[in-house]
Amino acid sequence: MKSGEERGGALVMTVLLLPILLLSLALVVDAGLVFLARQRAQGAADMAALAACQELDLESLARGELVLDEVRARAAASAYAISNLAAGFPEIELAREAIIRVQVHNPTLQAPDWDRITGRELVHPTVCVVIELRVPLRLLRIHGGGIWIRVHADASVVIP
């Protein structure tokens, strides 16, 4: 049998370590939510850029020039991004608070342009999509209740 001094040691250890265990659990749950939100936002940005690249100016294409219709490309990218964010997180409503920026570049080989995010030189018609959104934390209430994430995707139109 244990002496009287050792009684209750497990209870003291449990009481001392329980807050650390609960904080660790909250951190794992919220970090998983942030990683999942980033992955789904990246997918939404990728799909938005690809959808926008389909919006070619048909009159220019008839003349042999590869040019994106800027208005339609921006509209398509925004619509696809919002739709994919809404489908990815229907319970959080990330699409309503997301900041979606679309840049349409129509450079040529003679007059290249640069992606303002990556600094990459662009020589083909390209759509760049940036999505910023606040991911609300479920258990940890820090930084105003959420963490901001930002993803970038671009797609170019190239005829082989």
C-alpha angles and dihedrals in degrees: 000000000000122000120253092256093064097052116112094019092124091050092052092048091048093050091048096046100039095080090050091049092049092047090051091050091050091049092051093048094048094043089052090052091050092049091048092048091050091050093049093044090052090052090049091050092048093050092045092053092048092048092050092052089065091065099091123169099247095199091056090045089055088057090051096257121127105220132153120227098239098203095049093041092053092047093048093048093049093046094049093046093051092044094050094046091049091050093046096052111019093159097052101042094221092161093065094056098035121115109221121189122185125191120190116200123191102183127161132211088257095047110031123187132208132234105243092213103046100019090231117153113245122207099160130058104280138182118208119196124191120187122190121182141162115239110208113225115231102205109009113065103202135129095025093313098301151045124242118229129187129200132182132200134170136186131190134206112230128169110206 
